Amino acid sequence: MNKDIQKCSKCGKTFDLDEEGILFNGEYMCDHCKRELTIICNHCGKRVLKTDAGRDWYCNECFDNYYTICEGCGVMFIGIMLI
């Protein structure tokens, strides 16, 4: 069985893609960098970079379209329901 050895585009570590890591946005990422640099959106399930995420583990698209923050207290709301 051939191994699919790849190099992480973030840290340079080599890894077997069949055993760990991901291809994310056209770049290979080891498990460590995947955990450190990305999240899974709690609303839609899409993986995004943490730097491209809204508050509380939501992608910016879901955060902008479904949530709002109370300017007075900072509590996050979805629609009219408090979460």
Secondary structure as UniProt FT lines:
FT   STRAND          5..7
FT   TURN            9..11
FT   STRAND          14..16
FT   TURN            17..19
FT   STRAND          22..24
FT   TURN            25..26
FT   STRAND          27..29
FT   HELIX           31..37
FT   STRAND          38..40
FT   TURN            42..44
FT   STRAND          47..49
FT   HELIX           50..52
FT   TURN            55..56
FT   HELIX           60..66
FT   STRAND          67..69
FT   TURN            71..73
FT   STRAND          76..78
FT   TURN            79..80
FT   STRAND          81..82
//
